[in-house]
């Protein structure tokens, strides 16, 4: 089926699982969850983010990189060697899956900034790393860093998500949190780099919907040094969250009130203290309000955030069982892996669901 012949305006599947105790579980669980929503995808992109999967390298950035050709790999590795100490590098393990074709070279690097380069940059370690990622993705032809956090990784490809999971041997990984996406692109091309999740440092985003405010959001975020090169609005959401959380220091609850801000008429009915806070956030960060139908799951070091647009134009279900929280586009994607949850509910539009690890856990 060619993209553009059919349009499923509610397409795309998202799913997320997190153990609040930090207990690690197999990646096969998230594959089983998203596979139930097969009809929400069309084979033009699938992927996963996984947290807690590299405990032996937890102090190092894990770069996952697509290369179109060997020249790109050589050029990128020259850049990496100039700016980082490379602790380990290898191909990311995959298996042959008939449905996954035309794969690029897929490599993984565990690295840390060179102390002299970091000192000369006068940047903190995370900002230094972000700028290096952006520089690779915009100047090294044929190279694309699609994952750059610590103790986490993104795995994505062209294909249905269950096939992508088999391709990357996701059942061999264990983590405390996973997210998943099955893509049904409506306005942008399907390609390996355009599959979800989109990630920067430890922030990763999977998204169902359409961002009608994309141009305004993109122009604003590029004023702060980000470069949107991936032809999809989900990239912008990831950069907005990184900017508001890491750079501006907003809490995740405040970020929800920026990107899915209440209507002014709703703000006017709030108690004075809440009203003043919401008015400030809407005025100070108005260009980062995301409009249009969306539901997103954002992974980050130590937690998970789920959010609908303020009109709840895309579906989202949340459930709990013991210390585990599940989020998905459909209840069936939760029931297939946990048939008897303690609690299940549908968050309101604009109501962020924020789950963090219990204190003392990784």
C-alpha positions in Angstrom: 0.0 0.0 0.0 1.5 3.3 -1.1 1.5 6.2 1.3 -1.2 8.8 0.3 -3.6 6.2 -1.2 -5.4 5.9 2.1 -5.7 8.2 5.1 -6.4 6.9 8.6 -6.7 10.1 10.6 -6.7 8.2 13.9 -3.9 5.9 13.0 -0.6 5.2 14.8 -0.3 3.0 17.9 1.5 4.0 21.1 2.2 2.0 24.2 4.3 2.3 27.3 5.2 0.3 30.4 7.1 1.3 33.5 7.9 -0.5 36.8 8.0 2.1 39.5 10.2 -0.2 41.7 12.8 -0.2 38.9 12.4 -4.0 38.3 13.7 -4.9 34.9 11.6 -7.0 32.6 11.9 -8.3 29.1 11.4 -6.2 26.0 9.2 -8.9 24.6 6.4 -7.5 26.8 6.2 -4.2 25.0 6.4 -6.0 21.6 3.4 -8.1 22.6 1.5 -5.0 23.7 1.9 -3.0 20.5 1.4 -6.0 18.2 -2.3 -6.1 19.2 -2.7 -2.7 17.5 -1.3 -3.9 14.2 -4.1 -2.3 12.2 -3.1 1.2 13.4 0.1 0.9 11.5 0.8 0.5 7.8 4.4 -0.8 7.8 6.0 2.6 7.3 7.7 2.8 10.7 7.9 1.1 14.0 10.1 1.5 17.1 10.8 1.2 20.8 12.7 3.1 23.5 14.1 1.1 26.4 15.4 2.4 29.7 17.8 0.6 32.1 19.1 -1.7 29.4 22.8 -0.8 29.7 23.6 -1.0 33.5 27.3 -2.0 32.8 27.7 1.3 30.8 25.2 3.4 32.7 27.7 6.3 33.1 28.3 6.7 29.4 26.2 8.1 26.6 24.9 5.4 24.2 24.8 6.7 20.7 22.8 4.6 18.2 23.6 5.6 14.7 22.3 4.9 11.2 24.8 5.0 8.4 23.9 5.1 4.7 27.3 4.0 3.7 30.8 3.2 5.0 32.1 6.7 4.1 29.5 8.2 6.5 30.7 5.8 9.2 34.3 6.8 8.7 33.5 10.5 8.8 31.3 10.2 11.8 33.8 8.2 13.8 36.4 10.8 13.0 34.2 13.4 14.6 33.4 11.2 17.6 37.1 10.5 18.2 37.8 14.3 18.2 35.1 15.0 20.7 34.6 11.9 22.9 36.4 9.1 24.5 34.9 6.0 22.9 34.6 3.2 25.6 33.1 0.6 23.3 31.6 0.3 19.8 29.9 -2.5 17.9 27.2 -3.2 15.5 23.7 -3.3 17.1 22.7 -7.0 17.1 19.9 -7.8 14.7 18.4 -10.8 13.0 17.1 -11.3 9.5 13.4 -10.6 9.3 11.8 -10.9 5.8 9.6 -7.8 6.4 12.6 -5.5 7.2 14.6 -4.6 4.1 17.0 -1.9 2.9 18.5 -1.6 6.4 21.4 0.9 6.9 24.5 0.2 8.8 23.4 0.3 12.5 26.1 0.9 15.1 26.3 1.6 18.8 28.9 3.6 20.7 29.4 4.1 24.5 31.3 7.3 25.0 32.0 10.3 27.2 33.0 13.8 26.3 36.8 14.4 26.2 37.6 16.5 29.3 39.7 19.0 27.3 37.1 19.5 24.6 34.4 19.9 27.3 36.4 22.4 29.2 37.1 24.4 26.1 33.5 24.5 25.1 32.4 26.1 28.4 29.3 24.0 28.3 27.9 21.5 30.7 28.2 17.9 29.6 24.6 17.4 28.4 24.6 20.6 26.3 27.9 19.7 24.8 26.5 16.3 23.9 23.4 17.7 22.4 25.4 20.1 20.2 27.6 17.3 19.0 24.5 15.2 18.1 23.0 18.1 16.2 26.2 18.8 14.4 26.5 15.1 13.2 22.9 15.0 12.0 23.3 18.3 10.1 26.8 18.1 8.7 27.9 14.5 8.4 26.3 13.3 5.2 24.7 9.8 5.5 25.0 9.6 9.3 22.1 10.0 11.7 22.3 9.7 15.6 18.9 8.5 16.5 19.6 7.8 20.2 22.0 9.5 22.6 21.0 9.0 26.2 22.6 7.2 29.1 21.4 3.7 30.1 18.7 3.7 27.4 18.3 3.2 23.7 16.0 3.6 20.8 15.4 0.9 18.3 13.5 1.8 15.2 13.1 0.8 11.5 10.8 0.8 8.5 8.2 -1.9 9.2 5.5 -3.0 11.6 6.5 -2.7 15.2 6.3 -6.4 16.0 8.7 -7.0 13.0 11.0 -4.3 14.2 11.0 -5.9 17.7 12.1 -9.2 16.2 14.7 -7.5 14.0 16.4 -5.9 16.9 16.0 -9.0 19.2 14.3 -6.9 21.7 13.4 -9.9 23.8 17.1 -10.1 24.8 17.0 -6.7 26.5 15.7 -6.0 30.0 14.8 -2.6 31.3 12.5 -0.9 33.8 10.6 1.1 31.2 9.7 0.7 27.5 7.7 2.7 25.0 6.5 1.6 21.5 5.1 3.1 18.3 3.5 1.8 15.2 3.5 4.4 12.5 0.8 5.4 10.0 2.2 8.6 8.4 -0.3 10.9 6.9 1.7 14.0 5.9 5.4 13.0 6.0 7.4 10.2 4.3 8.1 6.8 5.8 11.8 6.1 6.3 14.1 4.7 8.9 15.0 8.0 10.5 11.4 9.1 10.5 10.2 6.2 12.6 9.3 6.9 16.2 10.5 7.2 18.9 12.4 10.5 18.4 15.0 11.0 21.1 17.5 13.5 22.4 19.6 12.6 25.4 17.3 10.5 27.6 14.1 12.1 26.3 12.1 10.0 23.8 8.7 10.7 22.3 6.1 8.5 20.6 3.2 10.3 19.2 -0.2 9.7 17.6 -1.8 12.6 15.9 -1.1 15.7 13.8 0.5 19.0 15.0 -1.2 21.9 13.2 1.1 24.3 15.0 4.2 22.6 13.6 5.6 25.6 11.7 5.3 28.0 14.6 6.7 25.4 17.0 9.6 24.6 14.7 10.5 28.2 14.0 10.5 28.9 17.8 12.6 25.9 18.8 15.1 26.5 16.1 15.7 30.0 17.6 17.3 28.1 20.6 19.8 26.1 18.6 17.8 23.0 17.6 17.7 21.9 14.0 14.6 20.1 12.7 15.8 17.8 9.9 13.6 14.7 10.1 10.5 15.8 8.2 8.1 15.1 11.0 6.3 17.0 13.8 7.2 14.5 16.5 10.8 15.6 16.4 9.7 19.1 17.4 7.8 17.7 20.5 11.0 16.1 21.7 13.0 19.3 21.3 10.3 21.3 23.1 10.4 18.9 26.0 14.2 19.0 26.2 14.2 22.8 26.0 11.5 23.3 28.7 12.7 20.6 31.1 16.5 20.6 30.8 17.2 24.2 29.8 14.4 26.2 31.4 13.9 23.9 34.4 10.1 23.6 34.2 8.6 20.6 36.0 6.8 18.0 33.9 3.5 19.2 35.2 4.3 22.7 34.1 5.4 21.4 30.7 2.0 19.8 30.3 0.4 23.2 31.0 2.6 24.7 28.2 2.2 22.2 25.3 -1.5 21.3 26.1 -2.4 24.6 27.8 -5.9 25.1 29.1 -8.2 27.5 27.2 -8.2 31.0 28.6 -11.9 30.6 29.5 -10.9 27.5 31.6 -8.0 29.4 33.2 -10.3 32.2 34.3 -12.3 29.8 36.4 -9.3 28.5 38.3 -8.4 29.5 41.9 -6.2 32.6 41.9 -2.9 30.8 42.7 -3.5 28.3 39.9 -4.7 31.0 37.5 -1.6 33.1 38.0 0.7 30.2 37.3 -1.2 29.1 34.2 -1.4 32.7 32.9 2.4 33.0 33.3 3.1 29.7 31.5 0.7 30.6 28.6 2.2 34.0 28.1 5.9 33.1 28.6 5.9 30.1 26.3 2.9 30.7 24.0 4.8 29.8 20.8 5.3 26.3 22.2 1.6 25.5 22.6 1.0 22.4 20.5 -2.4 22.5 18.7 -4.1 19.8 16.8 -5.1 16.2 17.8 -2.4 14.3 19.7 -1.5 11.7 22.3 2.1 11.3 23.3 4.2 9.1 25.7 7.5 10.6 26.7 10.2 8.5 28.3 12.9 10.0 30.4 15.6 8.9 32.8 13.6 7.6 35.8 10.1 8.0 34.5 7.3 8.2 31.9 4.8 10.9 31.0 1.6 10.5 29.0 -0.5 13.4 27.6 -3.5 14.0 25.4 -4.3 17.3 23.6 -6.6 19.5 25.5 -9.7 18.4 23.6 -8.7 14.7 23.8 -9.0 14.1 20.1 -6.8 11.0 20.3 -7.4 7.9 22.5 -5.3 7.0 25.5 -5.8 4.5 28.3 -3.8 4.1 31.5 -3.8 1.2 33.9 -2.0 0.1 37.1 -1.1 -3.3 38.5 1.0 -3.4 41.6 4.0 -1.2 40.9 3.6 -1.3 37.1 1.9 1.4 35.0 0.6 0.8 31.5 -0.3 3.4 28.9 -1.7 2.6 25.4 -3.8 3.8 22.6 -6.2 1.0 23.2 -7.3 -1.0 26.3 -6.6 -4.3 24.4 -2.9 -3.4 24.2 -2.9 -3.4 28.1 -5.2 -6.4 28.6 -3.0 -8.7 26.4 -0.1 -8.3 28.9 -2.1 -7.6 32.1 -5.6 -8.9 31.9 -6.6 -8.0 35.5 -5.3 -4.5 36.3 -6.0 -3.0 39.7 -7.1 0.3 38.1 -7.8 1.5 34.6 -8.9 5.0 33.4 -8.9 7.4 30.5 -7.1 10.7 31.3 -8.8 13.9 30.5 -7.7 16.1 27.7 -4.6 18.1 28.7 -4.2 16.1 31.9 -0.7 14.8 32.2 0.0 11.4 33.7 3.5 11.4 35.2 5.1 8.3 36.7 8.5 8.3 38.3 10.6 5.6 39.9 10.4 5.2 43.6 13.2 6.8 45.5 16.4 4.7 45.7 15.7 2.9 42.4 17.9 3.2 39.3 
